[in-house]
Amino acid sequence: MVTKAKLVQQSMHTEYFSTGWMAFEFVVGLTAGLQAGSILLIAFGLDSFLEIIAGSTLIWRLRKEANGAPTEAIERAERRSSLVVGTVLLGLSVYVTSVSIFNLVTHQVANESPMGMAIAIASVILMPFLTLRKRKLGQALNSAALVEDGMCNITCAYMAGTVLIGAVVTTLFNWWWADSVAALVLVYFIASEGWESFQAGRGK
């Protein structure tokens, strides 16, 4: 039987890997997005940056438990972690909505980005595994924040998939608006997960 201490260590290692990948994804996604003028790729990169913040908060919460902090302190850290995760996701949804509407109004067209496509494909493959891993460990530790952080990963997978679909549609049909409309579709996933996590952080 796996001990609680072992589960905490496994969770921390998972978060370290996840946060490291998000740092890489942030640099590649944001760089590719700025070069291509793609709001989808820029949002993808910024989402990764926000997930670095969320992951770091989770690591802080897990380290408290690993160091034998009182139950009350762990629960307080849990709520703060959920609040941070929710806040960053809601902030991202506002950003994506604003820039997408601006691009639609000004007829901004995104260019192709092989580098962006490569990181999106890698994320579509990797993110579901991280989601399942965090969900399993979160349930074992009774940590809603860890489970919610896993949902951030699946949101990242949705974003990566939308990046790919948007790029294919734009390339095949030359629909200048596809990138921005696809980005707006993402807002539903981002905002719903963010609101749920935010409410959990407030104890509701």
C-alpha positions in Angstrom: 0.0 0.0 0.0 1.3 3.4 -1.0 1.8 5.7 2.1 0.5 9.3 2.2 4.1 10.6 2.3 4.9 8.6 -0.9 1.8 10.0 -2.6 2.8 13.6 -1.7 6.3 13.0 -3.1 4.8 11.5 -6.3 2.5 14.5 -6.6 5.4 16.9 -6.2 7.5 15.2 -8.8 4.5 15.3 -11.2 4.0 19.1 -10.5 7.8 19.7 -11.0 7.6 17.9 -14.4 4.4 19.7 -15.4 5.7 23.1 -14.4 8.9 22.5 -16.3 7.1 21.5 -19.4 4.8 24.6 -19.1 7.9 26.8 -18.9 9.1 25.3 -22.2 5.6 25.6 -23.7 5.3 29.2 -22.7 8.6 30.2 -24.4 7.9 28.3 -27.6 4.2 29.1 -27.8 4.5 32.8 -27.1 7.5 33.2 -29.5 5.7 31.3 -32.3 2.5 33.3 -31.6 4.2 36.7 -31.8 6.1 35.7 -35.0 2.9 34.4 -36.7 0.5 37.1 -35.3 -1.7 34.3 -33.9 -3.9 35.0 -31.0 -4.5 31.3 -30.5 -0.7 30.6 -30.1 -0.2 33.7 -28.0 -3.1 32.6 -25.7 -1.6 29.1 -25.7 1.7 30.5 -24.5 0.1 32.8 -21.9 -2.0 29.9 -20.6 1.2 28.0 -20.1 2.7 30.9 -18.1 -0.4 31.1 -15.9 -0.1 27.3 -15.4 3.4 27.9 -14.2 2.0 30.1 -11.5 -0.8 27.6 -10.6 1.8 24.7 -10.6 4.1 26.6 -8.3 1.2 27.3 -5.9 0.4 23.6 -5.9 4.1 22.7 -5.1 3.9 25.2 -2.2 0.8 23.4 -0.9 2.3 20.0 -1.3 5.6 21.0 0.4 3.5 22.1 3.4 2.0 18.6 3.6 5.4 17.0 3.1 6.8 19.0 5.9 4.1 17.8 8.3 2.1 21.0 8.5 -1.1 20.9 10.6 -4.3 19.9 8.8 -5.7 23.4 9.1 -2.7 24.9 7.4 -2.9 22.4 4.6 -6.6 23.1 4.1 -5.8 26.9 4.0 -3.1 26.3 1.4 -5.5 24.1 -0.5 -8.1 26.9 -0.7 -5.5 29.4 -1.7 -4.2 27.1 -4.4 -7.7 26.7 -5.9 -8.2 30.5 -5.7 -4.9 31.1 -7.6 -5.8 28.5 -10.3 -9.2 29.9 -10.8 -8.0 33.5 -10.9 -5.4 32.9 -13.6 -7.9 31.0 -15.7 -10.5 33.7 -15.5 -7.8 36.3 -16.3 -6.8 34.4 -19.4 -10.4 34.1 -20.6 -10.8 37.9 -20.4 -7.5 38.4 -22.4 -8.5 35.9 -25.1 -11.9 37.4 -25.5 -10.6 40.9 -25.7 -7.9 40.2 -28.3 -10.0 37.9 -30.4 -12.8 40.6 -30.7 -10.1 43.1 -31.6 -8.7 40.9 -34.3 -12.1 40.2 -35.8 -12.9 43.9 -35.9 -9.5 44.8 -37.5 -9.4 41.7 -39.8 -6.1 40.5 -38.4 -4.8 37.4 -40.2 -2.5 34.8 -38.5 0.4 33.3 -40.4 1.5 29.7 -40.4 3.9 28.6 -37.6 5.6 25.1 -37.9 7.2 25.7 -34.4 3.8 26.5 -32.9 2.2 23.4 -34.6 4.9 21.1 -33.2 4.4 22.3 -29.6 0.7 22.0 -30.0 0.9 18.4 -31.2 3.2 17.5 -28.3 0.7 19.1 -25.8 -2.3 17.2 -27.3 -0.4 14.0 -26.6 1.1 14.8 -23.2 -1.6 16.8 -21.4 -4.2 14.0 -21.0 -1.6 11.8 -19.3 -0.8 14.6 -16.8 -4.5 15.2 -16.2 -5.1 11.6 -15.4 -2.0 11.4 -13.2 -3.0 14.5 -11.2 -6.6 13.4 -10.9 -5.5 10.0 -9.5 -3.1 11.5 -7.0 -5.4 14.3 -6.1 -8.2 11.9 -5.2 -5.8 9.7 -3.2 -4.7 12.8 -1.2 -8.2 14.3 -1.1 -6.8 17.4 -2.8 -9.3 19.2 -4.9 -6.6 21.8 -5.9 -4.5 19.0 -7.4 -7.4 17.6 -9.3 -8.3 21.1 -10.5 -4.7 21.7 -11.6 -5.1 18.5 -13.7 -8.1 20.1 -15.4 -5.9 23.1 -16.3 -3.8 20.5 -18.2 -6.8 19.2 -20.1 -7.8 22.8 -20.9 -4.3 23.2 -22.3 -4.9 20.1 -24.5 -8.2 21.7 -25.7 -6.3 24.8 -26.5 -3.6 22.9 -28.4 -6.2 21.0 -30.4 -8.0 24.3 -31.2 -4.6 25.8 -32.3 -4.2 22.8 -34.7 -7.7 23.0 -36.1 -7.5 26.7 -36.5 -4.3 26.5 -38.4 -5.6 23.7 -40.7 -8.8 25.6 -41.5 -6.9 28.8 -42.2 -4.4 27.1 -44.5 -7.0 25.0 -46.4 -9.8 27.6 -46.8 -7.9 30.9 -46.2 -10.5 31.9 -43.6 -8.9 35.0 -42.0 -11.3 34.9 -39.1 -10.8 31.2 -38.1 -8.0 31.9 -35.6 -9.9 34.4 -33.6 -13.2 32.5 -33.7 -11.5 29.3 -32.6 -9.9 31.3 -29.7 -13.3 32.5 -28.6 -14.5 28.8 -28.5 -11.7 28.2 -26.0 -13.0 30.8 -23.6 -15.9 28.6 -22.6 -13.5 25.8 -21.4 -11.1 28.3 -19.8 -13.8 30.3 -18.0 -15.9 27.4 -16.8 -12.8 25.7 -15.2 -11.6 28.9 -13.8 -15.0 29.8 -12.2 -15.3 26.3 -10.6 -11.8 26.5 -9.2 -12.3 30.1 -8.0 -15.5 29.1 -6.2 -13.7 26.2 -4.6 -11.0 28.6 -3.3 -13.7 30.7 -1.7 -15.1 27.7 0.0 -18.3 27.5 -2.1 
